Amino acid sequence: MESPGNYYLRVDIDDTADDSSSEILLGVELSGSDSELTFVDLHTRLRTPHLPGDVQIETLTGAVQDRLHLLSKTETVLFRWPWIVGPEDDPHIDQIEAWLRRLSSDVGGEPVLGSALRVGVLQHQVSCPPILRWSRESSMSDGELLYLARATELKALLDRRNAIWEPPNYHFRLPSGEHTDLFIRIADAINEPQDAYALACWLLERLKSGVGVVVDTGGLTPVLIQIESFLTRFELEVGPTAILQAYPAGRALVRHTVENALSEQSSGIVALLSVSATGSLKDTLLDELDRVVSSYGIDYTLDVMVDRSTTEPHSGTVVPDQAGGHVSWLNLKRHAGSGSSASCALCDSAEKAQLVLVDPRSYGSMALPLPHLVMPDTDHATAGQLFWERAAEYRARAIEAKPHPKSRIARGKRTALPVRPIFEVMCQPDGLTDLVEKRCGEHELDEGLTRTALVVAAPHDLDTVVLPAFVGNGQVDLKESARLVLAGAGIDIDVPVVSGDNQAALAERVAELSPKEAILVFSWGSVTGLTLRRLKLAVADVLAESQNDRAVNGLVFHARPSTPREWTAQQNQFQPGVLEKLWWSCFPWSSPLREESRLLDRSDVDIADLSLSGRNFLEQRDEFLGMHSTFLEDDDDWSPRFDLGENHAHPEHVFWGMSADDIHQDKVRGRSLYGKGLDCLSAYAAIGAVINFTRHNEQPKAVPRWVMFDMGRIVRSYFDAVITCSVIRWLHPGELWWAERDDPKSIRDSVAFLLDQTTESNEQVLLLPELLLASAQGKVPKLAHDVVRDKVQTISRQWPEDRSFDSARGAVEVGLRLLEAG
């Protein structure tokens, strides 16, 4: 069974920026584990040892407070302490326990994480077992939890760089001659110094003066360097290191490599095997370690980072039980196809017959040099049409806005969501049942939901709430709106609906259910799944007390995971029941607007050198990009943005060419894949969800190639400036494929076609500045920058000479300056 959800978060405690580029968050599925853990790698750029008195508790607390939205996905959170200690140093036990009290209780102020989460801290020690402290006890042993943390970290690093290659339409021939449709390139997991540091930390307990180290691939050289750095820092003798020089490796070469890791002063050997596929190299290495070290009277350990040679459940140990043993960090338990070159079922497969060789020197692919070209996913786009049309009609969407007040405890006050659907506006009763009925006609819900006889929801999803000021206040009864949604989904409108925090009422209703009747957990929205999890646990507690064994189902009006895998993890929590959603949108935590803000902050454009139009545009743009910070203290930080006045930035003007003069194209023409007549902001939101879904959904099909969006096709498929601007906005540099690099004419032709097809001035004022911005951000190849510059200048000179075009001219001026500066 796949784990219902483990998460890995990396936080640089020295980086206080809201949109830190050093931060990574990944959901991780682990085979053979049904436990849930969020493992947080707190690290610092200052690698020097810290004395206990130097630890600043509030610095660590601030790093956690800024990322509450990322720490609410599981009930157990384990932090790696940023500082390691040597064999002669005192561990930071008092400071760790003080920090745990600060996180989990009201000691020192309002609790940061509260008492509901089980919080732990791990401090690594050189030559000694790690220190582990918890806010409260667990049914799992410390060894099991440490094993789970290590496996989560390694799997996250592998997933982040797509180091696990499992293509659907070809297979590999390994250097050993084996054919397989699963290949793991461990070197891809080590992409920056902190990756090597984090992996080496798991070996610290076994490092001592004079220890020798053996690895099977040069791809682990960064880990070797980090091990030597640890030994040197704590004044321990650096022993010899040895790397297996060729693969496949015979016994003689393995023996020679092990012997090279020995010296007269050797205190032991730490061996590290990157991947064990068949188990043959692991067995040979163990034999040779046994043979060689017995002559020296020293110990050894063998760590297998990724073990594919066994389908046995993990033992949950972090180090071998005895000297001379071995442990596996990550057991993928994949039943991938494999065979010899003489007899291979994959070669005869209609789906995977194409063979790709793996280079025995670089362990990289020796074929498929082209990128995996994609278009925005049309199925995901059409599935969201009704939702975004409703959002546009009711203006029920915000950008760079704080989460709903009831979810800020899980996401943090400073967090700005790139897009936030405003459910209290969207769920007004007019037409709500018809909307859901239409959706269920497109997307059939699980039949089990029709047997629902009891609905459980969070209190804030059933309240009568005041509408935001920007839509004129008023009230909406969320409980009655929920009934309208349920009716549209085929559930009796008079079904009992109770609050999940009312255990007495819940128990009373559960007792009235017949054996065939079902319980449904309902939520208007779900990002991390924390609310759904807590509701399901509340129901499970009542069922357990009454010895009532029945599945619990779930229904979400709109889910907003950052990746498709996160939604799958949430669904797994409800097994053997089902979790359904009416709509979903995959938004990243990062934002195109924050990327724009970084560019403007770091540019060399001198505002004094700009024309009046250019200065006015840049000042309003800075105001627009800073609105989240400006209204950070307001509970409703979206409504006040509309009260600034006509000489200020408008909160819905997401694109550069939009202005109060309203000369820009203000909506998508006709019925597009993304919805009928969407305004610019709603289209930006809808398309952003599709772009992010596509990049994550296509990546497993692409490895070892990289996913790129086919701009040559996109510019010839979408004849609409709003759609094109939205697509380009949400793409990252390196994701746009205009044509082959060795075909500059095709690249220039695609860029020129995009500009030439935009003939109306209301389209031009949107597209021209946006394409200049995209070029400055590296989204358009440099060899086409002159095409962009020349055509933009030519087209913009033809605009009418009146004040209504001043803002657009200012945007073009700033864009040209950025392009020149780049």
N, C-alpha and C positions, 0 to 999 in steps of 0.2 A: 504493500500500500504506500502511495506517495505521501510524504509528510504534508499536513494541511497548511504548513506555512512557516518557514524560518526566514529570517531577514538578517542582512549584513549591512551595517552602516559604518562609514569611516568619517571621522570628524577631526579636523585640525583645530586644536583648541586655541591656536594663535591667530586663526583666521576668523574675524568677527563679521565679515561681510554677509549680508542676507542671502546673497546668491553665490555662495562660495563655490568656486569651480573645483576645489579639492575634495568636495563631499561626494560620496557615492552611496547609493542605497539600492540594494538588490534583493528581490524575493528569491528564495532558494528552496528547491524541492530535493529532499533527501530520501533515498530508498531505505527501507528497513527501519524507519523511525516515525513514530506517531506523536513525538513531542514537539512543542513549539518554543522557539527561542529567537530573540533579537540579540545579536552579538554586535557590540559597538566597539570599534577600534578607535579609542581616543588616542591621539598622538600629538606630538609637539615637534617643531622644527629644531628645538634645542636638544641634542642627543646627549648632552653631558649629564652625569648622574646628579640626582637631586637629593639633598638631605631632607629628612622629614620636616624640618622647620621651614623649608623653602616652599612647600606645597601651598598654593593659594586655592583654598576650597571654592571660593566664589568664582574664580576663573572657570573651573570645571562645571560649577552650577550654571553659569551663564551659557556655556556651550550646550548644556542639556535643555535649558529653557528655550533657547532659540530653535530647538529641533523637536519639540514635543509632538508635532504632527507626524514625525517619523518613528516615534517610539511607542505608538499605541496599537501596534499590529499584533502583538502577542502578550500573554500574561506574564512572561518571564523575560527580563532584560539583563544581560551581562555586559559590563563595561570592562575593557582592557585598560588598566591603569597606565598613564602615559610614560611612567618612568620605571625602568628595571633596576634591580639592585644586584650587587656582586656578592660573592661568598663571604666577604668580611663586613658587609654593610647591614645595617638594621632595616628590616622591611618597614613599610609605611603603615603598619597596622592601625595605629591610633588615628591617623589621618583618613584612612579608608573607612573605618567605622564611623567617624564623625561625618564624613560625606554621605554615607548611607543613611544616617539619621536625618541629615538635611534633605535628602531626596524623598524619603518615605514617611517622615513624620513632620509635625509642626515645630520641631526644634529649629530655632533660627529664623522662623517666619513661616509663611504659607508653604505647605509641602509641595515639592516640585512635581513629583510623579504620583504622590498619594500612596495609600496603603494597599490598594487593590492589586498593584503590580508586585511581583516578586523580583527584587533588584539585587544584583550581585556585582562584585568587583574582583577582577583577576589581576594580580601582580606577578610578573615573571621574575625568577631569580636565577642567576648563573650558578650552576653546580648544585642547586637545591630545588626541591619541589616548589611549584608556584603557590602563592598565597591566594586563598579564595574565601571571601566573606559574603554573607547573604543577609538581606533584611529579614527573612523568615525561612523556615525549613522547607524542604521539598521531599517528595517521594523518591526522586532520582538522586543517586549518589553524586558526589563531586566529580568522580571520574567520568561518569556518564555525561554530565553537563559539560565538562571540559572537552570530551570527545565530540559532543554535538557542536560546540563552538568552533573547534578546529575544522570539522567537516564543513560547517556552514561557511567559514571564511574561505577555505580552498575552493569550494564549489562556486562561491560568488566571484572569486577572481577568475576562475575558468569561464564562467558564464559571461562576465563583463566583456571579455575580449573574444568571445565566441571560440574558445579554444577546444570545445568539444564539437567535432565535425561529424555530423550524422545526416548526410544529404539524402534526399528522397529519390534521386534519379541517377545516381552513379555510386560506385564503390571504390575502395582503395586497394592498392597492393603495397604492403609494408616492406621495409628493407629486408625483413626476414623471409619474404616470399609469400607470407600469409595474405589472403584476401579478406577484407572486412568492410562493413559499411559503417563502422564507428572508429574514429581516430581522435586521439587526444594529443594536442601539442602543448606540453606543459610550459614551454618557454613563453607562450603567449599570455600566460597568467601573470607574468612578472613584467609589468609595463612601466613601473616607476620605482624609485628607491624604497618607498614605504611598503610596496608589495614584498620585496625581498626581506625587509626588516620584520614584517609581520610573520612571514613564513618561518624565518630563522628563530623567532621567539619561541616557537614550539619545540625547539631543540635545546634551549638554554639549560634545562635541568641536567642534560647529559654532557655539557661542556665542562671540561676541566683542563688543567695545565698539561700540555703535551698531547692532547687527544688528536688522533688522525681522522680524516674525513674522506669518505669515498662517495662519489656520485656517478650516475650512469650516463649523464649527458652534459655537454657544455652549456645547455640551456639553463642549468642550475648554477652557473658561475656567479650571478649576482648574490645568490644565497651563500655560496662559499665566501665571497668577499665580506658579506655581512657577519658571518661567523668569525672570521679573522678579526673584524673590527670589534666585536664583543670581547674576544679574548684579549686583544691589545688594550682596550679601554680599562679592563679590570686587572691588568698586569699579570695575565696568565700566559704561559708559553704557548706559542702558536705551533701546532704540530703540522706534519705534512698533509697535503691534500692530493687526491688522485681522481682523475676523470677517465671513465671507460672510453677509449679512443675510437672504437668502431662498433658497428652493429650491422648484422648479427654478431654476437660475441661468443667465441668458443671458450672452453674451460681454461685454456692456457692464458688467454688474454685477461679473463676475469681474475685468475690467480695473480698474474703480474700486476694488475691494477691494485688489488688488495695489498700486496707486498709493498707497493710504492707508498702506501699510507702509513707504513710503520717506520719507526726510528728506534734508536737505543733507549730514548727517554719516553717512549710511547706509554700512555696511561690507558689507552683503549681506542676503539674505533667506532665512529658513528657513520653508518652507511645510509645513504638516501637514494631510493629507487623512484624515479619519476612516475612510471606507469608499468604495471604488471598486467600483461594481456593474457598470455597462456600460462604463466607461472614458471616457465622454464628458466628464465634468467634469474628470477628470485630464488629458485631452488639451487641453482649453481652458485649464486652469490653466497647463500647461507652455508653451503658445503665448504666453500673456500674460506669464508670467515671462520668457521669452526676449525678448519685444518690449521690455518696460519696463526690464529691468536692462541691456540692451545700451546704452541711452542713458546710463546712469550708470557703466558700466564696472565693475560689481560682479558678484559671483557669487551663485548661489542654489542651494539644494537642495530637493527635494520628497520628503517621506516619506509613503507611503501606509500607514496603520496596518493596515487589512484590505483586501486586494485580491481581489475576486471576478471581476475582468474578464479573468483569464488562467488557463489550466490548465497553463501551462508550469511546470516545476520551478523552485524558488527558486534564485537565483544564489549564495546564501550570503554575500552582502555586507552589511555593516552600514552603510556610508556610500557615497554614489555614487563611482564610480571617478574621476569628474572633475567639476569645478564645472559646474553646470547639469544634472546628472543626477537620477535619482530612484531610490528603493529602496522595496520593499514589506516591511513587517514580518512580515505573516502572510498567507499565501495559503491560503485554506480549500479551494480546489479542489473546491467543491461543485457538482454538476450539478443544481441546483435548478430546478424548473419555473418558467417565466416567460413573459410575453407582454404585448401591449398590451391596453388595455381593449376595443378593437374586435375583437381576435382572441386569445382566451385559452383555452388548453386546460384550464387550472385551473378556469375557470368552468363548464366542461362535465364536470368530473370528479365522479364519484359520491362520492368521499371528501372532496374539498377545495373544493366549489363555494361554500360559505359565504364571503362576502367581508368582510374587516375593514379599515377605513380606518386609515391612519397619519396622525396629526395633523402637519401641516407645521410647526407652531410648537414643539411639545414632542417630536416624534418618538415619541410614545406611542400605544398602541392606543386607538381611539375606540369600541370595542365590547367585548363580553365582560367586563362589569364584575364578574361573579360569580366566586368562587374555583373552582378545580378540585377538587371534592369526591371523596375517596377513602375506601375502607375498607381495613383491613389485607389485604395480598395473600394470598388463600386458597390459591393454588397454592404459593407459597413456604412457607406455614405447613404444609400437608400434606406437602410434600417433606421437611420436617425432623422429622416425627413420630417415626420410628424412632430417629433420633439422640438426640433429647431424652428419649425414654423410656429409652434405654440410659443416658444421663447421669444421669437421676433414679434409676434402679435401683442404679447403682454409686456414686452421689454424686460423679460425675466432672465436677464443675464448680465453679469458684471465681469470686468477684467481687472487684474492686479488688485483684487479686493480680499479682505480678511474672510476667513471661513465663517460659517454660521455661528452665532454666539454660543450655541449649545455644544459645538464641536471644538471650540478653541482650547478646551482643556486637553484635547488630544493632539492639537496641531500647533498651538502656540500663537501668541498675540501678534508676533511680528511677521508671521507667514502670510505671504500674498499668493493667492491662487491665480495661476495664469488666466483661468476662466472659472467663474462660479455661477452655475445655474441658481436662480433665486426661487426656491420651491414655494415659499409662501405667496409669491406673486403668480407663479405658473399654475398653482393648484386651486385657483378660484373656481367656483362650481360650474360656471357657464361652459357647457359643452365638454365637461371632463369625462363623463361616462362614454359619450360618443367617441371621443379621442382614443380612449383605451380600447373600446370595441374595435375600432379601425386597426389599432396596433395588433390586437390579438388575431385579427383576420390575416395579417401579414406574418405574424410570429406566434405560432401555436404554443401555448403554455403546457406544462406537464399536466396530464390528466388527473394526477393526484391532488392538485390544488382545488378541484371542483368538490372534493369531499370535505373541504374546510368547514368546521363548525365552531371554531374559536380562533380569534385573531389577537395577537399580542404585539404591542408596539411600545416604543420608548415614550415617556410622558411628553417630551417636547414635540413629538410627532402627532400628538393628539390635542394639543392646546388650542385655544382661540388666541390668535396672534394679531398684532397691529401690522398692517402693511407698511413698507418703507415709504418715507416721505416723497421720494421721487415719482411715485405713482399715485400720490394723493392721499396717503394714509388709508383709513378704513380698516376693516377687520375681516379675517377669514377663519372659519372653524375647521381646523385641520382634521379633526375626527370625522366630521361629516364629509369632507372632501375625500378622506381615505375610504369611506363607505362607497362613494361614487366610483372610485378607482376599482375597488373590489367588485362592484356590480358589473363594471365594464369587462372585468376579467372572468366573469361567469360565476362569481361567488354571491351568495344571498346577501342583499343589501342590509338585511336586518341581523346579520350574524353578530354575536357578541364580540365587542372589541374592548380589551382591557389593557391597562398599563402594566408594563413589565415589572415595575417596582411595587406593585400591589400584590404581595404574595398571597394574602388571604383570599382576595377576589379571584386570583388566578387558580388557586387550589380548589375553590368552590366550583368554578366553571369546568375545570378538568374532570372533577368527579362526576359531572353530568354528561360527559361524552360517552357515546356508544362505541363499541370496539372498532367500527369501521370509519368513524369520524376522525378528521385530522385537525392538527393545530398548525396555524400559519403565523410566522413572525413577519411583520410588515415594517418597512422603513421607506421614507421618501427618498433618501439618498444613502450611498455607501461609498466611502473612499478607501479606508483601511480595513473595514469590516469589524471594527471594535464594537460598535453598537449592536450589530447583528450577533456577534459572538456572545456578548453579555446577555442579550435577550434569550438566546438559545440555551445558555447555561441556567438562566433563571427558570425557564420551562423545564429543563432537564432535572433540576433540583426538586421541583414539585412532583414531577413524574416519578422520581426515585423514592420520594417519601411515601407516595401512595402506591408504590410497586406497580406502576402503570407503564407498561413497555409499549411505546408507540413512537414512530418517526415524527420528527418535527421538520416542517417545510419552511421556506422563506420566499418572500417576494419583495423586490426593490423597485420602486418607481423609476429611478435613474441611478445606475451605478457609475462611479467615476474612478476606476483604478488607473494607475499610471501605465500598466502593461496588461496584455491579455492574460499572462500567467498569474498576475495578482488576483484577477477575478476567478480563475480556475482554483486557486488556493482557497478563496472564500467559499466557493461551491463545495470543495472537499470537506469543509467543516460540517456540512449539513448531511453528509452520508450517514445512514442509508436514506435519509430524506433528500429533498431536492431544494436547490436555491435558484430561483428564476429572477430575471430582470425584464422589465418592459422595454427600457432603453438603456444603453450604456455608451459612454464616451471615454476614450483613453487619452487623458491629458498628462503630459509630463509635469514634473515639479518645476522644471526650468521654464523660462519664458522668453519668447522672441523680443519682448520689450526690454527685458533686462540686458539682453545681448546688445540691443541698440544703445541703451544707456551707457554700457561699458565703452562702446565705440566712441560715443560723443565725449565722454569724460576723458578719454585718453587721446583724443585727436589734437592736432596742432592748429586747428582752425581758430584764428583770432577774430572774435566777434567784432572788434573795432574796425576790421578790414572789410566787413560785409556792408552791403547796401542796407537801407532802412528796412526793405522787405525781408532781407536775409536775417537781420538782427531780430526783427519781430517774430519771424518764424522760429528761430532757434530759441528765443526766450519762452515762447509758448510751448515748444516741444519739451524743453526742460521742465516747465511747470507740469505738463501732462505726465511725463515720466516719473515725477516726484509725488504724484497725488496720493499714493499709498502711504508714504511717510508723512505727508502733510496732515492727513486725517487719521493717523494711526491710533489716536486716543479716543476716537468716536466709536461707539458700539456699531453704528451703521456708517461705515466709511465710504459708501457708494453715493448715497443721496446728497451729502454736502457738496459733492463735486459739481452738481448741477446748479448750485447757487452762486457760483463765482462771478457770473456776469458775462456779457457779450465780448468784452475785451480780453477774456481769459481763455485758456484751453478748454475745449469741450471734452468731457470724459469718454465719449463714444467715438471720438475721431482717432481711430487706431492707425490709419494710414497717413503718410506725410502729406498727401495732396488734399486731404479733407480740411475744410475751413467753414467758418460761419457764413461765408458768401454762398455756400451751397451750389457751387458750379461743378462739383464732382458727381460722378455716377453714385447714386445713393443706395442702390440695391442690385441684387443679382437679377439679370433679365430672365423672365419666364420661369419655367419649372426646370431647375437643374437637378443633378444627382443629389445635391445637398438640401434641397427644399425650394419651394416656390416663393419667389420674390423676397428672399432674405435681405435684410438691411446689411450694411457693411460689417457691423460688429457681430451680428448673429452668424454671418457667413464665415468671418474670421474664426469664430468659435467652432462651428461645425466642421470646417475644413481642417483646423488644427487637430481635432480629435481623430479624423480619418488619417491624416499624415502620420501621427504618432502610432496609431494602431497598425498601419501598414508597415512601418519600419520594424516594429517588434514582431509582427506576424510573419513577415517574409524572411527574417534573419535565419531561423532554423533551416529553411529551404536553401539558403544561399551558400553556407559555409562550404569550402574555405573562401569563397568569393565574398564581396561586400555588397550590401544593398545600396543601390543608387536609383534615384528617381529620373526617369527618362524625359528630360526637359524638351528634347526634340519632338517627342510625341505630345507632351503636355501642351506646349504652345500651339500645336496644330489641332488640339482636341478641344480646348476651352477658349472660346472666342468671347471672353468676358473678363474685363479688367479686375473686377472685385475677386473673382475666383483665382485668377493668376497671381494677383498680389498676395492673397492669403496663402496660397501654396508656397510661394517663394519665401514668405515671412517665416513659416514654420519649419522650413528645411535648414539644416546645418551646412556650413561649408564642407565640401567633401561628399555631400549627398546628391548633388545636382550633376547629372551626366548630360552634357550638351552635345557631345559627339566624341569620337576617338581623338586622343591627344595628337596623333600623327595625321589628323585630318582637319587642320585649322580652318579650311574653307567651310566645312560643314558646321563647325562651331559658330563661326561668324554669321553663317546663313541663318542658323536657328535664332540667334540673338536679333539679327536684323528683321527676320520674319515677325518676331514678337512685337517689335516696335512699329513695323510697317502696317500690320493689321489693325493697329489702334488708330483709327481715323477720326473719331469724335473727340472734341476737346474735353468733354466730361470724363472720358476714359483716360485721356492723356495726362490730365492733372493728377490722376491716381498712379498710373503705371510709370511714368517717367521718373519721378522722385524715388519711387520704391526700387526701380531697377538701378538707379545710381547708388542707393543705400546698399542694395544687395552686392553690387560690384565692389564697393568699399569694404564689405564684410568678407570678401573672398568667395562669394557664391557664383560669380561670373568669371570665367577664365580671363587672365590678363591679356591674352592675345585678342580678346574681343572688347577690351575696354575702350579702344578708340572708336569702335562702332557705336557703343553706347554713348560716349561723349558727343561724337559728331551728330548723331541722329537726334539726341535730346536737344542739343543746341539749335539745330535746324527746325525741329518741330515747335519748340517753345517760343521761338521768335515769331511764329505765325499766330500766336494767341492774341486776342484783342487787347488793345492798349487801354484797359480800364482797371480800376482799383480792385474789382472782384477777383482778378487773377494775381494780385500782389502776393498772396500767401503761397500760391503754387510756384510763382517765380522765385520767391525766397527759398522754398524747398529745393528747387532745382539748383540754385546758387550754392546752397550748403552742400548738396550732394556732389556737385562738381568739385568743390574744395576738398571734400573727403576723398574723392577719387584721385585727385592730384596728390594729396598727402600720402596716399597709400602707395 
